[in-house]
């Protein structure tokens, strides 16, 4: 088995485990279908942006929760924003 075949098999095994553990669902399949030869890095770009945005949201949430007086409306908005972007991207909604 050549290196490319091994990597493809590892990727398939990894994504299968993510589906089985319910980290991925049909949203991810739909995202993959949007990738084509004209934009071969589409999924990587979208997932990378998701992680960058998630890091910012989680940092903002941590900062909001560390305030002397917590603005729970702001916390609620940040949590809803994170949940929405997660469910649209990769994760199964809770």
PyMOL Python script that loads the backbone (N, CA, C, O; Angstrom):
from pymol import cmd

cmd.read_pdbstr("""\
ATOM      1  N   UNK A   1       0.855  -1.174   0.000  1.00  0.00           N
ATOM      2  CA  UNK A   1       0.000   0.000   0.000  1.00  0.00           C
ATOM      3  C   UNK A   1       0.903   1.240   0.000  1.00  0.00           C
ATOM      4  O   UNK A   1       1.809   1.349   0.827  1.00  0.00           O
ATOM      5  N   UNK A   2       0.657   2.161  -0.917  1.00  0.00           N
ATOM      6  CA  UNK A   2       1.483   3.367  -0.991  1.00  0.00           C
ATOM      7  C   UNK A   2       1.059   4.385   0.069  1.00  0.00           C
ATOM      8  O   UNK A   2       0.046   4.212   0.746  1.00  0.00           O
ATOM      9  N   UNK A   3       1.850   5.440   0.198  1.00  0.00           N
ATOM     10  CA  UNK A   3       1.632   6.442   1.241  1.00  0.00           C
ATOM     11  C   UNK A   3       0.286   7.139   1.068  1.00  0.00           C
ATOM     12  O   UNK A   3      -0.427   7.356   2.047  1.00  0.00           O
ATOM     13  N   UNK A   4      -0.068   7.490  -0.162  1.00  0.00           N
ATOM     14  CA  UNK A   4      -1.336   8.173  -0.408  1.00  0.00           C
ATOM     15  C   UNK A   4      -2.501   7.279   0.011  1.00  0.00           C
ATOM     16  O   UNK A   4      -3.437   7.746   0.661  1.00  0.00           O
ATOM     17  N   UNK A   5      -2.452   6.028  -0.347  1.00  0.00           N
ATOM     18  CA  UNK A   5      -3.515   5.094   0.031  1.00  0.00           C
ATOM     19  C   UNK A   5      -3.609   4.953   1.547  1.00  0.00           C
ATOM     20  O   UNK A   5      -4.706   4.875   2.100  1.00  0.00           O
ATOM     21  N   UNK A   6      -2.472   4.919   2.207  1.00  0.00           N
ATOM     22  CA  UNK A   6      -2.460   4.821   3.668  1.00  0.00           C
ATOM     23  C   UNK A   6      -3.090   6.058   4.305  1.00  0.00           C
ATOM     24  O   UNK A   6      -3.875   5.947   5.246  1.00  0.00           O
ATOM     25  N   UNK A   7      -2.744   7.229   3.789  1.00  0.00           N
ATOM     26  CA  UNK A   7      -3.304   8.467   4.323  1.00  0.00           C
ATOM     27  C   UNK A   7      -4.808   8.545   4.067  1.00  0.00           C
ATOM     28  O   UNK A   7      -5.566   8.976   4.935  1.00  0.00           O
ATOM     29  N   UNK A   8      -5.235   8.133   2.889  1.00  0.00           N
ATOM     30  CA  UNK A   8      -6.661   8.127   2.587  1.00  0.00           C
ATOM     31  C   UNK A   8      -7.404   7.186   3.532  1.00  0.00           C
ATOM     32  O   UNK A   8      -8.492   7.514   4.004  1.00  0.00           O
ATOM     33  N   UNK A   9      -6.832   6.037   3.806  1.00  0.00           N
ATOM     34  CA  UNK A   9      -7.445   5.066   4.711  1.00  0.00           C
ATOM     35  C   UNK A   9      -7.503   5.614   6.134  1.00  0.00           C
ATOM     36  O   UNK A   9      -8.505   5.441   6.828  1.00  0.00           O
ATOM     37  N   UNK A  10      -6.434   6.270   6.568  1.00  0.00           N
ATOM     38  CA  UNK A  10      -6.420   6.865   7.902  1.00  0.00           C
ATOM     39  C   UNK A  10      -7.488   7.957   8.015  1.00  0.00           C
ATOM     40  O   UNK A  10      -8.179   8.062   9.029  1.00  0.00           O
ATOM     41  N   UNK A  11      -7.610   8.763   6.964  1.00  0.00           N
ATOM     42  CA  UNK A  11      -8.625   9.819   6.964  1.00  0.00           C
ATOM     43  C   UNK A  11     -10.017   9.213   7.051  1.00  0.00           C
ATOM     44  O   UNK A  11     -10.855   9.676   7.824  1.00  0.00           O
ATOM     45  N   UNK A  12     -10.261   8.183   6.261  1.00  0.00           N
ATOM     46  CA  UNK A  12     -11.566   7.520   6.279  1.00  0.00           C
ATOM     47  C   UNK A  12     -11.856   6.925   7.656  1.00  0.00           C
ATOM     48  O   UNK A  12     -12.962   7.068   8.176  1.00  0.00           O
ATOM     49  N   UNK A  13     -10.875   6.266   8.238  1.00  0.00           N
ATOM     50  CA  UNK A  13     -11.043   5.687   9.580  1.00  0.00           C
ATOM     51  C   UNK A  13     -11.327   6.778  10.619  1.00  0.00           C
ATOM     52  O   UNK A  13     -12.179   6.614  11.493  1.00  0.00           O
ATOM     53  N   UNK A  14     -10.601   7.887  10.506  1.00  0.00           N
ATOM     54  CA  UNK A  14     -10.769   8.988  11.454  1.00  0.00           C
ATOM     55  C   UNK A  14     -12.159   9.610  11.335  1.00  0.00           C
ATOM     56  O   UNK A  14     -12.838   9.814  12.342  1.00  0.00           O
ATOM     57  N   UNK A  15     -12.581   9.912  10.108  1.00  0.00           N
ATOM     58  CA  UNK A  15     -13.905  10.520   9.944  1.00  0.00           C
ATOM     59  C   UNK A  15     -15.006   9.548  10.359  1.00  0.00           C
ATOM     60  O   UNK A  15     -16.023   9.961  10.917  1.00  0.00           O
ATOM     61  N   UNK A  16     -14.810   8.273  10.092  1.00  0.00           N
ATOM     62  CA  UNK A  16     -15.798   7.272  10.523  1.00  0.00           C
ATOM     63  C   UNK A  16     -15.928   7.278  12.044  1.00  0.00           C
ATOM     64  O   UNK A  16     -17.034   7.201  12.579  1.00  0.00           O
ATOM     65  N   UNK A  17     -14.801   7.369  12.732  1.00  0.00           N
ATOM     66  CA  UNK A  17     -14.867   7.407  14.196  1.00  0.00           C
ATOM     67  C   UNK A  17     -15.539   8.692  14.685  1.00  0.00           C
ATOM     68  O   UNK A  17     -16.253   8.670  15.688  1.00  0.00           O
ATOM     69  N   UNK A  18     -15.321   9.797  13.995  1.00  0.00           N
ATOM     70  CA  UNK A  18     -15.967  11.054  14.385  1.00  0.00           C
ATOM     71  C   UNK A  18     -17.478  10.984  14.184  1.00  0.00           C
ATOM     72  O   UNK A  18     -18.230  11.540  14.985  1.00  0.00           O
ATOM     73  N   UNK A  19     -17.933  10.312  13.130  1.00  0.00           N
ATOM     74  CA  UNK A  19     -19.375  10.099  12.935  1.00  0.00           C
ATOM     75  C   UNK A  19     -19.925   9.188  14.032  1.00  0.00           C
ATOM     76  O   UNK A  19     -20.982   9.463  14.601  1.00  0.00           O
ATOM     77  N   UNK A  20     -19.221   8.128  14.319  1.00  0.00           N
ATOM     78  CA  UNK A  20     -19.665   7.160  15.324  1.00  0.00           C
ATOM     79  C   UNK A  20     -19.767   7.822  16.704  1.00  0.00           C
ATOM     80  O   UNK A  20     -20.677   7.518  17.475  1.00  0.00           O
ATOM     81  N   UNK A  21     -18.841   8.715  17.007  1.00  0.00           N
ATOM     82  CA  UNK A  21     -18.843   9.406  18.295  1.00  0.00           C
ATOM     83  C   UNK A  21     -19.729  10.652  18.283  1.00  0.00           C
ATOM     84  O   UNK A  21     -19.808  11.372  19.278  1.00  0.00           O
ATOM     85  N   UNK A  22     -20.387  10.899  17.166  1.00  0.00           N
ATOM     86  CA  UNK A  22     -21.340  12.003  16.982  1.00  0.00           C
ATOM     87  C   UNK A  22     -20.703  13.390  17.035  1.00  0.00           C
ATOM     88  O   UNK A  22     -21.345  14.361  17.435  1.00  0.00           O
ATOM     89  N   UNK A  23     -19.424  13.475  16.625  1.00  0.00           N
ATOM     90  CA  UNK A  23     -18.793  14.778  16.461  1.00  0.00           C
ATOM     91  C   UNK A  23     -19.103  15.356  15.088  1.00  0.00           C
ATOM     92  O   UNK A  23     -19.074  16.574  14.907  1.00  0.00           O
ATOM     93  N   UNK A  24     -19.399  14.500  14.127  1.00  0.00           N
ATOM     94  CA  UNK A  24     -19.759  14.911  12.779  1.00  0.00           C
ATOM     95  C   UNK A  24     -21.134  14.357  12.442  1.00  0.00           C
ATOM     96  O   UNK A  24     -21.560  13.332  12.974  1.00  0.00           O
ATOM     97  N   UNK A  25     -21.821  15.063  11.541  1.00  0.00           N
ATOM     98  CA  UNK A  25     -23.102  14.570  11.052  1.00  0.00           C
ATOM     99  C   UNK A  25     -23.261  14.983   9.596  1.00  0.00           C
ATOM    100  O   UNK A  25     -22.274  15.289   8.926  1.00  0.00           O
ATOM    101  N   UNK A  26     -24.485  14.994   9.107  1.00  0.00           N
ATOM    102  CA  UNK A  26     -24.736  15.301   7.697  1.00  0.00           C
ATOM    103  C   UNK A  26     -24.324  16.717   7.300  1.00  0.00           C
ATOM    104  O   UNK A  26     -24.111  16.983   6.118  1.00  0.00           O
ATOM    105  N   UNK A  27     -24.210  17.622   8.258  1.00  0.00           N
ATOM    106  CA  UNK A  27     -23.736  18.968   7.935  1.00  0.00           C
ATOM    107  C   UNK A  27     -22.334  18.916   7.330  1.00  0.00           C
ATOM    108  O   UNK A  27     -22.024  19.649   6.391  1.00  0.00           O
ATOM    109  N   UNK A  28     -21.502  18.051   7.874  1.00  0.00           N
ATOM    110  CA  UNK A  28     -20.137  17.924   7.364  1.00  0.00           C
ATOM    111  C   UNK A  28     -20.141  17.306   5.970  1.00  0.00           C
ATOM    112  O   UNK A  28     -19.349  17.706   5.116  1.00  0.00           O
ATOM    113  N   UNK A  29     -21.013  16.348   5.733  1.00  0.00           N
ATOM    114  CA  UNK A  29     -21.136  15.736   4.400  1.00  0.00           C
ATOM    115  C   UNK A  29     -21.531  16.806   3.388  1.00  0.00           C
ATOM    116  O   UNK A  29     -20.979  16.863   2.289  1.00  0.00           O
ATOM    117  N   UNK A  30     -22.480  17.646   3.758  1.00  0.00           N
ATOM    118  CA  UNK A  30     -22.911  18.722   2.863  1.00  0.00           C
ATOM    119  C   UNK A  30     -21.763  19.689   2.588  1.00  0.00           C
ATOM    120  O   UNK A  30     -21.604  20.160   1.462  1.00  0.00           O
ATOM    121  N   UNK A  31     -20.980  19.978   3.592  1.00  0.00           N
ATOM    122  CA  UNK A  31     -19.817  20.842   3.416  1.00  0.00           C
ATOM    123  C   UNK A  31     -18.827  20.226   2.438  1.00  0.00           C
ATOM    124  O   UNK A  31     -18.304  20.915   1.563  1.00  0.00           O
ATOM    125  N   UNK A  32     -18.571  18.938   2.582  1.00  0.00           N
ATOM    126  CA  UNK A  32     -17.648  18.251   1.680  1.00  0.00           C
ATOM    127  C   UNK A  32     -18.154  18.290   0.238  1.00  0.00           C
ATOM    128  O   UNK A  32     -17.348  18.372  -0.688  1.00  0.00           O
ATOM    129  N   UNK A  33     -19.453  18.234   0.031  1.00  0.00           N
ATOM    130  CA  UNK A  33     -20.026  18.251  -1.314  1.00  0.00           C
ATOM    131  C   UNK A  33     -19.814  19.589  -2.010  1.00  0.00           C
ATOM    132  O   UNK A  33     -19.879  19.665  -3.237  1.00  0.00           O
ATOM    133  N   UNK A  34     -19.564  20.638  -1.245  1.00  0.00           N
ATOM    134  CA  UNK A  34     -19.332  21.961  -1.825  1.00  0.00           C
ATOM    135  C   UNK A  34     -17.917  22.120  -2.369  1.00  0.00           C
ATOM    136  O   UNK A  34     -17.630  23.062  -3.109  1.00  0.00           O
ATOM    137  N   UNK A  35     -17.046  21.206  -2.004  1.00  0.00           N
ATOM    138  CA  UNK A  35     -15.661  21.251  -2.479  1.00  0.00           C
ATOM    139  C   UNK A  35     -15.575  20.623  -3.862  1.00  0.00           C
ATOM    140  O   UNK A  35     -16.178  19.580  -4.118  1.00  0.00           O
ATOM    141  N   UNK A  36     -14.825  21.261  -4.749  1.00  0.00           N
ATOM    142  CA  UNK A  36     -14.629  20.706  -6.093  1.00  0.00           C
ATOM    143  C   UNK A  36     -13.224  21.051  -6.588  1.00  0.00           C
ATOM    144  O   UNK A  36     -12.413  21.594  -5.838  1.00  0.00           O
ATOM    145  N   UNK A  37     -12.946  20.740  -7.834  1.00  0.00           N
ATOM    146  CA  UNK A  37     -11.605  20.988  -8.384  1.00  0.00           C
ATOM    147  C   UNK A  37     -11.240  22.462  -8.420  1.00  0.00           C
ATOM    148  O   UNK A  37     -10.065  22.814  -8.320  1.00  0.00           O
ATOM    149  N   UNK A  38     -12.239  23.328  -8.563  1.00  0.00           N
ATOM    150  CA  UNK A  38     -11.937  24.758  -8.623  1.00  0.00           C
ATOM    151  C   UNK A  38     -11.568  25.326  -7.245  1.00  0.00           C
ATOM    152  O   UNK A  38     -10.951  26.388  -7.155  1.00  0.00           O
ATOM    153  N   UNK A  39     -11.942  24.625  -6.184  1.00  0.00           N
ATOM    154  CA  UNK A  39     -11.613  25.053  -4.838  1.00  0.00           C
ATOM    155  C   UNK A  39     -11.314  23.817  -3.979  1.00  0.00           C
ATOM    156  O   UNK A  39     -12.112  23.449  -3.117  1.00  0.00           O
ATOM    157  N   UNK A  40     -10.165  23.183  -4.219  1.00  0.00           N
ATOM    158  CA  UNK A  40      -9.864  21.909  -3.550  1.00  0.00           C
ATOM    159  C   UNK A  40      -9.611  22.022  -2.044  1.00  0.00           C
ATOM    160  O   UNK A  40      -9.640  21.016  -1.334  1.00  0.00           O
ATOM    161  N   UNK A  41      -9.366  23.222  -1.562  1.00  0.00           N
ATOM    162  CA  UNK A  41      -9.094  23.416  -0.128  1.00  0.00           C
ATOM    163  C   UNK A  41     -10.291  24.007   0.611  1.00  0.00           C
ATOM    164  O   UNK A  41     -10.144  24.520   1.720  1.00  0.00           O
ATOM    165  N   UNK A  42     -11.457  23.939   0.011  1.00  0.00           N
ATOM    166  CA  UNK A  42     -12.646  24.572   0.577  1.00  0.00           C
ATOM    167  C   UNK A  42     -12.923  24.105   2.010  1.00  0.00           C
ATOM    168  O   UNK A  42     -13.098  24.930   2.906  1.00  0.00           O
ATOM    169  N   UNK A  43     -12.962  22.802   2.226  1.00  0.00           N
ATOM    170  CA  UNK A  43     -13.286  22.272   3.555  1.00  0.00           C
ATOM    171  C   UNK A  43     -12.235  22.709   4.573  1.00  0.00           C
ATOM    172  O   UNK A  43     -12.574  23.118   5.684  1.00  0.00           O
ATOM    173  N   UNK A  44     -10.978  22.624   4.198  1.00  0.00           N
ATOM    174  CA  UNK A  44      -9.897  23.036   5.103  1.00  0.00           C
ATOM    175  C   UNK A  44     -10.046  24.510   5.470  1.00  0.00           C
ATOM    176  O   UNK A  44      -9.887  24.878   6.634  1.00  0.00           O
ATOM    177  N   UNK A  45     -10.347  25.351   4.491  1.00  0.00           N
ATOM    178  CA  UNK A  45     -10.485  26.784   4.743  1.00  0.00           C
ATOM    179  C   UNK A  45     -11.667  27.069   5.665  1.00  0.00           C
ATOM    180  O   UNK A  45     -11.549  27.853   6.606  1.00  0.00           O
ATOM    181  N   UNK A  46     -12.803  26.433   5.393  1.00  0.00           N
ATOM    182  CA  UNK A  46     -14.001  26.676   6.196  1.00  0.00           C
ATOM    183  C   UNK A  46     -13.802  26.167   7.627  1.00  0.00           C
ATOM    184  O   UNK A  46     -14.160  26.852   8.586  1.00  0.00           O
ATOM    185  N   UNK A  47     -13.243  24.989   7.769  1.00  0.00           N
ATOM    186  CA  UNK A  47     -13.014  24.427   9.106  1.00  0.00           C
ATOM    187  C   UNK A  47     -11.989  25.274   9.869  1.00  0.00           C
ATOM    188  O   UNK A  47     -12.143  25.500  11.069  1.00  0.00           O
ATOM    189  N   UNK A  48     -10.961  25.734   9.187  1.00  0.00           N
ATOM    190  CA  UNK A  48      -9.956  26.598   9.833  1.00  0.00           C
ATOM    191  C   UNK A  48     -10.593  27.895  10.333  1.00  0.00           C
ATOM    192  O   UNK A  48     -10.317  28.337  11.448  1.00  0.00           O
ATOM    193  N   UNK A  49     -11.446  28.501   9.505  1.00  0.00           N
ATOM    194  CA  UNK A  49     -12.147  29.723   9.928  1.00  0.00           C
ATOM    195  C   UNK A  49     -13.053  29.441  11.130  1.00  0.00           C
ATOM    196  O   UNK A  49     -13.140  30.248  12.056  1.00  0.00           O
ATOM    197  N   UNK A  50     -13.718  28.296  11.103  1.00  0.00           N
ATOM    198  CA  UNK A  50     -14.567  27.915  12.230  1.00  0.00           C
ATOM    199  C   UNK A  50     -13.752  27.848  13.525  1.00  0.00           C
ATOM    200  O   UNK A  50     -14.185  28.361  14.557  1.00  0.00           O
ATOM    201  N   UNK A  51     -12.574  27.216  13.474  1.00  0.00           N
ATOM    202  CA  UNK A  51     -11.758  27.101  14.678  1.00  0.00           C
ATOM    203  C   UNK A  51     -11.231  28.458  15.132  1.00  0.00           C
ATOM    204  O   UNK A  51     -11.162  28.725  16.331  1.00  0.00           O
ATOM    205  N   UNK A  52     -10.861  29.310  14.194  1.00  0.00           N
ATOM    206  CA  UNK A  52     -10.407  30.656  14.555  1.00  0.00           C
ATOM    207  C   UNK A  52     -11.526  31.438  15.232  1.00  0.00           C
ATOM    208  O   UNK A  52     -11.319  32.061  16.273  1.00  0.00           O
ATOM    209  N   UNK A  53     -12.720  31.399  14.628  1.00  0.00           N
ATOM    210  CA  UNK A  53     -13.868  32.101  15.207  1.00  0.00           C
ATOM    211  C   UNK A  53     -14.253  31.512  16.562  1.00  0.00           C
ATOM    212  O   UNK A  53     -14.619  32.242  17.483  1.00  0.00           O
ATOM    213  N   UNK A  54     -14.167  30.182  16.678  1.00  0.00           N
ATOM    214  CA  UNK A  54     -14.505  29.523  17.943  1.00  0.00           C
ATOM    215  C   UNK A  54     -13.560  29.951  19.050  1.00  0.00           C
ATOM    216  O   UNK A  54     -13.982  30.185  20.183  1.00  0.00           O
ATOM    217  N   UNK A  55     -12.287  30.052  18.722  1.00  0.00           N
ATOM    218  CA  UNK A  55     -11.310  30.482  19.726  1.00  0.00           C
ATOM    219  C   UNK A  55     -11.649  31.888  20.227  1.00  0.00           C
ATOM    220  O   UNK A  55     -11.606  32.156  21.427  1.00  0.00           O
ATOM    221  N   UNK A  56     -11.987  32.779  19.294  1.00  0.00           N
ATOM    222  CA  UNK A  56     -12.353  34.144  19.689  1.00  0.00           C
ATOM    223  C   UNK A  56     -13.604  34.150  20.557  1.00  0.00           C
ATOM    224  O   UNK A  56     -13.660  34.841  21.574  1.00  0.00           O
ATOM    225  N   UNK A  57     -14.616  33.370  20.144  1.00  0.00           N
ATOM    226  CA  UNK A  57     -15.859  33.311  20.916  1.00  0.00           C
ATOM    227  C   UNK A  57     -15.615  32.767  22.321  1.00  0.00           C
ATOM    228  O   UNK A  57     -16.132  33.309  23.298  1.00  0.00           O
ATOM    229  N   UNK A  58     -14.835  31.707  22.422  1.00  0.00           N
ATOM    230  CA  UNK A  58     -14.567  31.122  23.733  1.00  0.00           C
ATOM    231  C   UNK A  58     -13.742  32.065  24.609  1.00  0.00           C
ATOM    232  O   UNK A  58     -13.958  32.135  25.819  1.00  0.00           O
ATOM    233  N   UNK A  59     -12.811  32.781  24.013  1.00  0.00           N
ATOM    234  CA  UNK A  59     -12.054  33.782  24.775  1.00  0.00           C
ATOM    235  C   UNK A  59     -12.971  34.898  25.262  1.00  0.00           C
ATOM    236  O   UNK A  59     -12.862  35.340  26.406  1.00  0.00           O
ATOM    237  N   UNK A  60     -13.878  35.355  24.392  1.00  0.00           N
ATOM    238  CA  UNK A  60     -14.840  36.393  24.783  1.00  0.00           C
ATOM    239  C   UNK A  60     -15.757  35.889  25.894  1.00  0.00           C
ATOM    240  O   UNK A  60     -16.091  36.630  26.818  1.00  0.00           O
ATOM    241  N   UNK A  61     -16.159  34.627  25.796  1.00  0.00           N
ATOM    242  CA  UNK A  61     -17.011  34.041  26.825  1.00  0.00           C
ATOM    243  C   UNK A  61     -16.269  33.958  28.162  1.00  0.00           C
ATOM    244  O   UNK A  61     -16.830  34.290  29.206  1.00  0.00           O
ATOM    245  N   UNK A  62     -15.019  33.518  28.129  1.00  0.00           N
ATOM    246  CA  UNK A  62     -14.219  33.440  29.357  1.00  0.00           C
ATOM    247  C   UNK A  62     -14.059  34.820  29.980  1.00  0.00           C
ATOM    248  O   UNK A  62     -14.174  34.973  31.196  1.00  0.00           O
ATOM    249  N   UNK A  63     -13.796  35.817  29.155  1.00  0.00           N
ATOM    250  CA  UNK A  63     -13.644  37.188  29.656  1.00  0.00           C
ATOM    251  C   UNK A  63     -14.946  37.682  30.281  1.00  0.00           C
ATOM    252  O   UNK A  63     -14.939  38.297  31.347  1.00  0.00           O
ATOM    253  N   UNK A  64     -16.058  37.409  29.610  1.00  0.00           N
ATOM    254  CA  UNK A  64     -17.356  37.840  30.126  1.00  0.00           C
ATOM    255  C   UNK A  64     -17.668  37.193  31.471  1.00  0.00           C
ATOM    256  O   UNK A  64     -18.233  37.836  32.356  1.00  0.00           O
ATOM    257  N   UNK A  65     -17.302  35.934  31.624  1.00  0.00           N
ATOM    258  CA  UNK A  65     -17.584  35.218  32.867  1.00  0.00           C
ATOM    259  C   UNK A  65     -16.649  35.611  34.007  1.00  0.00           C
ATOM    260  O   UNK A  65     -16.947  35.346  35.172  1.00  0.00           O
ATOM    261  N   UNK A  66     -15.526  36.238  33.682  1.00  0.00           N
ATOM    262  CA  UNK A  66     -14.565  36.648  34.712  1.00  0.00           C
ATOM    263  C   UNK A  66     -14.816  38.061  35.225  1.00  0.00           C
ATOM    264  O   UNK A  66     -14.102  38.537  36.108  1.00  0.00           O
ATOM    265  N   UNK A  67     -15.813  38.726  34.685  1.00  0.00           N
ATOM    266  CA  UNK A  67     -16.111  40.087  35.121  1.00  0.00           C
ATOM    267  C   UNK A  67     -16.682  40.069  36.534  1.00  0.00           C
ATOM    268  O   UNK A  67     -17.322  39.104  36.952  1.00  0.00           O
ATOM    269  N   UNK A  68     -16.437  41.154  37.257  1.00  0.00           N
ATOM    270  CA  UNK A  68     -16.952  41.276  38.626  1.00  0.00           C
ATOM    271  C   UNK A  68     -18.480  41.161  38.629  1.00  0.00           C
ATOM    272  O   UNK A  68     -19.066  40.476  39.467  1.00  0.00           O
ATOM    273  N   UNK A  69     -19.098  41.840  37.682  1.00  0.00           N
ATOM    274  CA  UNK A  69     -20.549  41.728  37.490  1.00  0.00           C
ATOM    275  C   UNK A  69     -20.759  41.120  36.110  1.00  0.00           C
ATOM    276  O   UNK A  69     -20.470  41.751  35.093  1.00  0.00           O
ATOM    277  N   UNK A  70     -21.259  39.900  36.084  1.00  0.00           N
ATOM    278  CA  UNK A  70     -21.410  39.158  34.830  1.00  0.00           C
ATOM    279  C   UNK A  70     -22.667  39.633  34.099  1.00  0.00           C
ATOM    280  O   UNK A  70     -23.755  39.684  34.673  1.00  0.00           O
ATOM    281  N   UNK A  71     -22.495  39.976  32.831  1.00  0.00           N
ATOM    282  CA  UNK A  71     -23.610  40.352  31.967  1.00  0.00           C
ATOM    283  C   UNK A  71     -24.135  39.071  31.317  1.00  0.00           C
ATOM    284  O   UNK A  71     -23.611  38.619  30.299  1.00  0.00           O
ATOM    285  N   UNK A  72     -25.174  38.496  31.918  1.00  0.00           N
ATOM    286  CA  UNK A  72     -25.667  37.201  31.452  1.00  0.00           C
ATOM    287  C   UNK A  72     -26.334  37.280  30.078  1.00  0.00           C
ATOM    288  O   UNK A  72     -26.423  36.269  29.380  1.00  0.00           O
ATOM    289  N   UNK A  73     -26.794  38.441  29.688  1.00  0.00           N
ATOM    290  CA  UNK A  73     -27.326  38.589  28.325  1.00  0.00           C
ATOM    291  C   UNK A  73     -26.198  38.442  27.306  1.00  0.00           C
ATOM    292  O   UNK A  73     -26.373  37.820  26.258  1.00  0.00           O
ATOM    293  N   UNK A  74     -25.044  39.019  27.624  1.00  0.00           N
ATOM    294  CA  UNK A  74     -23.876  38.884  26.748  1.00  0.00           C
ATOM    295  C   UNK A  74     -23.413  37.427  26.718  1.00  0.00           C
ATOM    296  O   UNK A  74     -23.102  36.899  25.651  1.00  0.00           O
ATOM    297  N   UNK A  75     -23.365  36.780  27.878  1.00  0.00           N
ATOM    298  CA  UNK A  75     -22.968  35.375  27.952  1.00  0.00           C
ATOM    299  C   UNK A  75     -23.922  34.520  27.113  1.00  0.00           C
ATOM    300  O   UNK A  75     -23.486  33.663  26.344  1.00  0.00           O
ATOM    301  N   UNK A  76     -25.213  34.760  27.266  1.00  0.00           N
ATOM    302  CA  UNK A  76     -26.218  34.021  26.513  1.00  0.00           C
ATOM    303  C   UNK A  76     -26.032  34.214  25.010  1.00  0.00           C
ATOM    304  O   UNK A  76     -26.126  33.256  24.243  1.00  0.00           O
ATOM    305  N   UNK A  77     -25.770  35.444  24.592  1.00  0.00           N
ATOM    306  CA  UNK A  77     -25.567  35.723  23.165  1.00  0.00           C
ATOM    307  C   UNK A  77     -24.334  34.995  22.635  1.00  0.00           C
ATOM    308  O   UNK A  77     -24.363  34.441  21.536  1.00  0.00           O
ATOM    309  N   UNK A  78     -23.262  34.994  23.405  1.00  0.00           N
ATOM    310  CA  UNK A  78     -22.035  34.313  22.986  1.00  0.00           C
ATOM    311  C   UNK A  78     -22.245  32.800  22.905  1.00  0.00           C
ATOM    312  O   UNK A  78     -21.784  32.158  21.961  1.00  0.00           O
ATOM    313  N   UNK A  79     -22.937  32.234  23.888  1.00  0.00           N
ATOM    314  CA  UNK A  79     -23.205  30.794  23.888  1.00  0.00           C
ATOM    315  C   UNK A  79     -24.068  30.422  22.690  1.00  0.00           C
ATOM    316  O   UNK A  79     -23.789  29.431  22.015  1.00  0.00           O
ATOM    317  N   UNK A  80     -25.104  31.195  22.419  1.00  0.00           N
ATOM    318  CA  UNK A  80     -25.969  30.911  21.260  1.00  0.00           C
ATOM    319  C   UNK A  80     -25.201  31.034  19.950  1.00  0.00           C
ATOM    320  O   UNK A  80     -25.402  30.240  19.031  1.00  0.00           O
ATOM    321  N   UNK A  81     -24.323  32.028  19.864  1.00  0.00           N
ATOM    322  CA  UNK A  81     -23.516  32.201  18.661  1.00  0.00           C
ATOM    323  C   UNK A  81     -22.602  30.996  18.459  1.00  0.00           C
ATOM    324  O   UNK A  81     -22.475  30.493  17.343  1.00  0.00           O
ATOM    325  N   UNK A  82     -21.973  30.537  19.523  1.00  0.00           N
ATOM    326  CA  UNK A  82     -21.084  29.378  19.435  1.00  0.00           C
ATOM    327  C   UNK A  82     -21.864  28.116  19.085  1.00  0.00           C
ATOM    328  O   UNK A  82     -21.433  27.334  18.237  1.00  0.00           O
ATOM    329  N   UNK A  83     -22.988  27.918  19.721  1.00  0.00           N
ATOM    330  CA  UNK A  83     -23.810  26.731  19.441  1.00  0.00           C
ATOM    331  C   UNK A  83     -24.285  26.743  17.989  1.00  0.00           C
ATOM    332  O   UNK A  83     -24.276  25.710  17.321  1.00  0.00           O
ATOM    333  N   UNK A  84     -24.696  27.900  17.509  1.00  0.00           N
ATOM    334  CA  UNK A  84     -25.157  28.004  16.128  1.00  0.00           C
ATOM    335  C   UNK A  84     -24.061  27.714  15.125  1.00  0.00           C
ATOM    336  O   UNK A  84     -24.276  26.980  14.160  1.00  0.00           O
ATOM    337  N   UNK A  85     -22.896  28.280  15.344  1.00  0.00           N
ATOM    338  CA  UNK A  85     -21.805  28.040  14.394  1.00  0.00           C
ATOM    339  C   UNK A  85     -21.335  26.589  14.468  1.00  0.00           C
ATOM    340  O   UNK A  85     -20.946  26.013  13.453  1.00  0.00           O
ATOM    341  N   UNK A  86     -21.367  26.005  15.641  1.00  0.00           N
ATOM    342  CA  UNK A  86     -20.969  24.597  15.793  1.00  0.00           C
ATOM    343  C   UNK A  86     -21.938  23.671  15.071  1.00  0.00           C
ATOM    344  O   UNK A  86     -21.514  22.752  14.370  1.00  0.00           O
ATOM    345  N   UNK A  87     -23.212  23.905  15.236  1.00  0.00           N
ATOM    346  CA  UNK A  87     -24.192  23.019  14.608  1.00  0.00           C
ATOM    347  C   UNK A  87     -24.190  23.154  13.089  1.00  0.00           C
ATOM    348  O   UNK A  87     -24.448  22.184  12.378  1.00  0.00           O
ATOM    349  N   UNK A  88     -23.899  24.357  12.591  1.00  0.00           N
ATOM    350  CA  UNK A  88     -23.828  24.554  11.142  1.00  0.00           C
ATOM    351  C   UNK A  88     -22.560  23.938  10.552  1.00  0.00           C
ATOM    352  O   UNK A  88     -22.536  23.536   9.389  1.00  0.00           O
ATOM    353  N   UNK A  89     -21.526  23.871  11.358  1.00  0.00           N
ATOM    354  CA  UNK A  89     -20.241  23.428  10.836  1.00  0.00           C
ATOM    355  C   UNK A  89     -20.044  21.927  10.959  1.00  0.00           C
ATOM    356  O   UNK A  89     -20.042  21.218   9.952  1.00  0.00           O
ATOM    357  N   UNK A  90     -19.883  21.448  12.148  1.00  0.00           N
ATOM    358  CA  UNK A  90     -19.412  20.079  12.359  1.00  0.00           C
ATOM    359  C   UNK A  90     -20.212  19.306  13.370  1.00  0.00           C
ATOM    360  O   UNK A  90     -20.500  18.125  13.178  1.00  0.00           O
ATOM    361  N   UNK A  91     -20.566  19.959  14.430  1.00  0.00           N
ATOM    362  CA  UNK A  91     -21.056  19.224  15.587  1.00  0.00           C
ATOM    363  C   UNK A  91     -22.550  19.001  15.544  1.00  0.00           C
ATOM    364  O   UNK A  91     -23.301  19.830  15.029  1.00  0.00           O
ATOM    365  N   UNK A  92     -22.965  17.907  16.075  1.00  0.00           N
ATOM    366  CA  UNK A  92     -24.375  17.621  16.232  1.00  0.00           C
ATOM    367  C   UNK A  92     -24.902  18.515  17.356  1.00  0.00           C
ATOM    368  O   UNK A  92     -24.301  18.574  18.429  1.00  0.00           O
ATOM    369  N   UNK A  93     -26.015  19.208  17.120  1.00  0.00           N
ATOM    370  CA  UNK A  93     -26.539  20.067  18.179  1.00  0.00           C
ATOM    371  C   UNK A  93     -26.937  19.260  19.395  1.00  0.00           C
ATOM    372  O   UNK A  93     -27.451  18.147  19.287  1.00  0.00           O
ATOM    373  N   UNK A  94     -26.691  19.836  20.541  1.00  0.00           N
ATOM    374  CA  UNK A  94     -27.010  19.142  21.799  1.00  0.00           C
ATOM    375  C   UNK A  94     -28.497  19.210  22.079  1.00  0.00           C
ATOM    376  O   UNK A  94     -28.959  18.683  23.091  1.00  0.00           O
TER     377      UNK A  94
END
""", "prot")
cmd.dss("prot")
cmd.show_as("cartoon", "prot")
cmd.util.cbc("prot")
cmd.orient("prot")
